[in-house]
Amino acid sequence: MTDFRAKSADFTVRRRIGTGETGTNTRPVPSSDPSTGRLASRSTWALIGALIALVGALALCLDRFHNGDFYLSLTSGRYVAQHGFASHDPFPTISQGGTWLNQQWLSELAFFRVSEVFGPTGLTVLYALLITAPLALLLWLCRGKGWRMLVAVAAFYFPGVLAVIHLALFALWANLHGGFIAGFLLLGLATVGLVIDHWRGIPGAVPPSRIAALGVVAVLAAAIVTVATPLGSAIWSYLLSFQNQAISLASTEWESVFSSPLATVYLSLAACFAAWMWVRSPRPRRVTTLLVTAGFLVFAGYSVRNIVFVGPVLALQVAWTAPNRRPTSLRAPVALVGAAATVALVIAALLGPARDDPTLGFPVADYAIAHPPKHGRIVTYAGVGSYINWRSPKTPVVLNGWLEQYTPQELRDNYGVLRAWTGDLSGALRRIHAGAVITHVHSAIRRLEAAGFRPEYTSAQGTYLVRTHHQGALSGR
């Protein structure tokens, strides 16, 4: 990767010759220990270790349930392990046989293999490790910024995930998750910011040759992404498939951050912290750091799922602009964070392994698997459909968690039946070839009973209803 930071005072710490001082931007600040030249003391490393342990323990505490996405990843990973990459949907849903843009096949395969060896608990531990590994890198980058900044980085980070920008890693990232698009956003914002700072004549600005090299990296990364996955150029169609507005009927992760009060508070605090960091930086203030952070704040505001990138970007802003601090004894912060990590680990141990999400009504799904309808498909929620696909690969359902695979009409029909929204119940049942329904909405249950469905199993999480008579219209897909 081209080191576009090498000559930018905003992106590096420079030792002033013969002074024993370091500086960020243009402000000289006291060095670390002049006798050793170390940027961080042993207590700083202890604090970093305690923060990593705390975040990992919190991940174990909060990852308590196996939801629909968990079973969707295992189901897809099992198929890839047994049959290899497929371009057509192999699962018994209404989209079976259609184009399957399985962009994250590699992560699904890895999850399935880990589950085979270590079981579901092993996947929970892997999740915690995946969360803490990038945090370790971020805290290392900020190791000389003082304990308050380290704590702030950890606080804003959890549960974010950082992907390191490198051409080889773009190829890997593109096979793991659609979030690789954030890498292009980072490259683009950094390039534009560096151009502006050079145009403004900021001392120590990156020369045009290195800015151009960064732009070339972005272009090469786009080309590599296009050829490095089995999807080829269809990977861009996969990203566009999330424009399907009906996905919001089944998932809130694509809704705006402002639809969630907690997410709105987090984003507001992050914006205030970023603005405070930029305002307190010495003049002339560089546009690059502000532009990168602001761009990702807007990116997060567009969709709840993008909020995971905010913490890592704030950490990079701290690493780029915050002044270095003289290492001091951090016994109190280390003790406090270490104690919190210990408590969190004890709580995680007492809670035990993660279990199935009770809100998804898996006992009802188990009954449906044992007593499938003679004709048609099971209408149910996406997460339950993924679970049924995992437990019983041949049991037909209307849909699973691959929401982008379905048309807006199919999603509206499915959730219109489940939530009693549709005004054309018979038409919706016919179009999705419904032979049974799992729902927890009482009004939907009453409407289905009036339409010829009989309740066969009921629990606190939902009711399983089966059609009492077969219609020829249900014998299609």
N, C-alpha and C positions, 0 to 999 in steps of 0.2 A: 504494500500500500504506500502510495506517495505520502511522505510526511509533510503535509501542508502546514503543520504547526511550527516548524523548526524556527522560522524567523519572526513569528508573531509574538509580541510581548504579551498578547492577550491569551495565548495558548500555551505558555511555557513559563518555567521559573528559571531566571538567569542569574548566575552567580557573578557578582560584581568583582572584577579582578582586584585582588589585594585588599578588599574591605571586609571579607567574611560575612557579607550580607547577601540576601536574596531579595528578589522583587517580583511582583505580579503586576501586569500593566507597566506603569512607570513609577510606582511607589516603592522605594526601598524599605524593607522591613528587616528586623533582626533575623539572623540566620538561626538554624538549629544549633546544635552543640558545636561551637567552633573547634573544639579539640578533636572531635570525631568526624565532623562533616555530615552526620546523620540528619535526615530530614524529620525523623520522628523518634521519640523516646520509646523505651520498653513499655512504659505505661500506655502510650498511644497504641502500640500494637496489641496490648492487652484489651484496651477498649474496643478496638476493631474486632478482635476475636469474640468479645462478649456481645457486641452488636450483631455479628453474624449468627452466633448461637441463639440470640433472642429472636431474630427474624425466622430462623429455621424452626425454632420451637413453636412460634406463633403459627407458622404454616401448618405444622402438625396438629395444633389445636383447632384450627379453623377448617381444615380439610377433613370434615367429619363424615361426609356422606358421598356415596357413589351415585351420581346423578345420571341423567340420560346420556350426556356427552361422554361420560366414563365408559358406558357400554357401547356407545357408537364407535369410539376409538378401538375398543377391543374387537368388536365385530368386524370392522374394516381391516384391522391389523391381522386378524385370523384369516380373512380371505386372501390378503396379499401374501401371507406366509404359506398358504396352501396352494394358491393358484397363480401367484405373481400379479403384477400390475394389470389392471383391467380398464378399458376405456368405456365399457357399458355397465350400467347399474345391475349388479347381480342379485340384489336383495328382493324378497317378495313383497314389494310395495307397488303402488300405482305407477311408479316411474321405472319399473323393472324393464331392462332392455334398452332404456334410453341412454343418452350420453352421460357418463360419470366422470366429472372433472375432479378426481381425487387428488388435490394438490398436496395434501399433508400425509401422503401415504407412508413416508419414511418414519415420521414420528409415531404413526399408528402401529407400524410394524415393530418399532422399538418397544412401545408400551406393551404390546401383546407378548413379545419375547420376555420382557421383564416379568410380566404377570405369570407366564408359564413357569419361570424359575423360582420367583420369590413370592408369587401370589399377589392379591390386591394390596396387602399391607406394604409389599415392596414398592408398588407404584406410588403409594402415599409418601414413603420415604424419598423416592426419586423426585417427586414433586417438590419436597422441601429442599432437596439438594439443588434442583434447577433454579429455585427461587434465590438461594443464598450464594450460589457461585458468581453470578454477575455482581451482586452486592459487594462481594469481597474485592472485585476489581475496582469498583467505584470508590470504595472506602480507601483502597490503596492510592488511588489518584488524588484523594483529598487528605492524605495522611498528615500533611503539614499545615492544615487550615485551622487547627484548634478543635477541642472536643465538642464545642457547641455545634460547629458545622458538621462534624461527623454524625452527631445525634440527629441533626436536621436531615441529613442525607438519608439515613436509615428510616426516619419517620416518613419522609415523602416517598421513599422507594417502595415500601411494602404495599401490595404484593407485585410490584412491577417487574418486568423482565427486560434485560438489556441484550441486544444483539450487537456484536462488534462488527464494525464496517470493514470488510475486507473482501476482495473479489472472490477468493475461494470460499469464504463463508457465505457469500450471496448465493452460490450454487447450492450449498447445504441448506441454508435458510429457506430457499425457495421450495425445497422438498419437505420442509417441516411444518410451515405455517404461513398463511397468507399475510401475516404481519410484516413480511419482508418489505412491503411497500413503504414502511416507515424508514427503512434504510435509504431509499431514494429521496424521501423527504428531507432527511438529515443532510445528505450530500448536496441537494439542491439549495437548501437554505444556507448552508455554510458557504457554498460557492458564491451565491448572490451577496451575502454579507461581506465576504472578503473582497469582492469587487468594489462594493460601496466604500469600505474602509480604505482601500487603495486609492480610489478616486478622491476621497476626502483628504488624502495626504497624511494619514495617521502615521506617526513615527513607528518604525518597526513593522509596517504593514507587509503582508505576504506579497512577493513579487508576482507580476502577471504570469510568468512561466509556470509557477507552482499552482496558481489558481486555475490556469488552463489544464494542468495535469489533473487536478481534482475533478474538473468537468469531464475529462476523458475517462477517469475512473467511473463516473456515474454512467456514461454511455456504454462502456465495456460491461459494467455490472448488469445493465438492462439487456445487453446482448447475451450475456452468460445465463441470466435467468430464463431467457427465451429458449435456450437450447439445452439447459442443464436438467430439465425435468422431463419425465415421460409425456407430459401434456404438450410440450413444445409451445408454439405460439398461442395455443388454447388457454394457457395460464392467465392471459389477460382477459379472456372471456370469462374465466372463473371469477376474477375480481369484479367484473361488471355484473355478474349474476346476483350480487348482493344488493343491487338496486331494486330488487323485487320488494315493493312496499308491503306486500302481504306477509312477509317474514315476521313483521312486528306482531302478528296475531299469535305467534308461537314463542317468540323470544324478545326480550327487552334490550339485549346487548347492542343492537343497532340503533336504538333510540338516542336522541340527544341527551347529553349529560344533564341538561336542565330539566329533564323529566324525573330526575332523582334528586331529592333534597340533599342527601348525604354526598352524592357525587358533585353536586353544585357547590357545596361548602368546601369540599376538598379542592376543586378546581379554583375557587376564589382564593383560598389560602395559598395555593401554589402560585397564582398570578401575583399576589401581594408579595410573596417571598422573592419571586424573580425580579419584580420591579424594585424592591428594596436593595437586592444585591446589585442591580445595575446602577441605581442612583448613587450608592455609596462607593462605587468604583471610581478611581481617579480620572480626571479629564486628561486628554480627550477620550470620551467614552466610545468604545467600539460598537458598531452596529451588529457585528456578527453574533455575539453571544445573545444579545436581546432578540435578534431576528429568529435564531434557532429555537429559543425557548418559546417565544410568542407563537411561532408557527405550530409547534407541538401542542400548545394550549388550545389553539383553534382546532387542530386535528382532533384533540380529545373532546372538545365541545361538540363536534359533529356526531360522535358516536361514543357510547359508554365504554365499549370494548377497547377504545384507543387510549383510555385513561392510564393504562399500564405503562405507557411510554413517558408519562410526565415526570415521575420520580427519577428515572435515569437521566433525563435531560436536565433536570434541576441539579443533579449531582455533577454533571459535566460543567454546568455554569459555575458551580462552586469551585471546581477544579481549575477552571480557566481564569476566574476573576477574583476570587477571595484572596486576601493577602496571607502569606505564610505567618505562622505564629511560633514563637519560641517554645520548644518542648518543655513542659512542666509536669510535675507529679499529678497524676489523675486518679489518685486512690479512691476518692469519693465517687466520681462517675463510673469507674470500673466496678466498684463494689455494688453500686446501685443497679447497673445494667446486668452485671453477672448474677445478682440475686434474682432479678426479674426473669432472666433466661432460665435459671434453675427452677423457679416456680412454674414457668410455662412448660418446661420439660416434664416436671412431675405431674402437672395437670394432663398433659398429652398422654402420659403413661397410664394415669388413672382412667382416662376416657376410653382407652383401648383402641383397637383397630377401627377404621372407618367402616360404616355399614351402609346399606341401601337407604336412599332418601325416602323417608316415610311419606312425604307429600306426593310422591308419584304413584302410590298405590300398587306396589309390586305384588303383594299377595293377591290382588284382583287379577293382575296380569298372569300370575302363576296358574290361577284357576282357568283363565282363558286359554292358556297354552295347553292345559290338560283337556279342555273341552272346546276346541275351536269350532267355528260355525261350519255347517256342511257346505254352505255356498257363500261366496262373497268374502270380503275382507273385514278385519277388525278396525273400526274407527276409534282412534285413541290419540292421546297427546304424543308429541314427537319423542319425548324422553322415554315414555312407556313403549313406544314402537321400537326404539333402539334396544331396549331391554329384551323385548320379545324376539327380535332378530338374533340377539346373542344367545338366549336360552333355547330357542327353537327356530333354526334357520329356515325351515320350510313353512312356518305358520304365516299366512298372508296378512299383512296390515296395510292400511292406506298410506301411511308415511312413517319415516323415522327422522332422526336428527339431521339428515342432509337436506335442510330446508330449501337451500338454493336450487335443488333438483326439481322442485315442483312449481307448477304454474300458479299465478295468483288465484285463479278460479279454484284449483284443487285445494289450496290452503284455506280459502274462504269457505268452501263447502265443508271441509273437515272440521274446522273450528266453529263454523256456524251450527253444525249438528251437535257438537260437544257442549256449546254454550247457549244453545237455543237462540242464536242470532238470526239464522236464515229465515226468510219469509217463504221460501220454497223448499220445505223439508223433503218432500217426496222427490223433487228434482235433484237436490243435493245428494240424497241417499242413492239415487240411480246413477248419478255421474261418478261417484267414488266407489260404486259397487259394494255397498255396505251390507255385510251379513251379520255383524255384531258391533256393539259399541261399549266402550268403557268410559264412563263419565261420572263426575261427582256433582253436577249441577241438577238440582231437583226439578227445575222447570224443563230442562232438556229430557230428563227421565220420563216425566209425564207426557211430553209430546211424543217421545219414542214409543211409549206404551200405547198411545192412541194410534200410532202408525203401524202397529203390529209387532212390536218387540216385547219380549218377555224377560223380566229380570231373573237371572239364574244364580247370581252371587252378589252379596252386598256386604261391604265393610265400611269402616269409618272413612276410608280413603276413596271409595267410589263404588259404583255398581256396574256389573257386567250384564248386558242385555243382548239377547239373541233373537233374530228375526224368526217369527213362527211360521212364515210361509215364504216360499222361494218365488222370486220374480225372474223371468228370463232376462230382464235387463241387467241383472247382477252377474251374469255369467261371462262378462267381458274381462277386461284387464284385472 
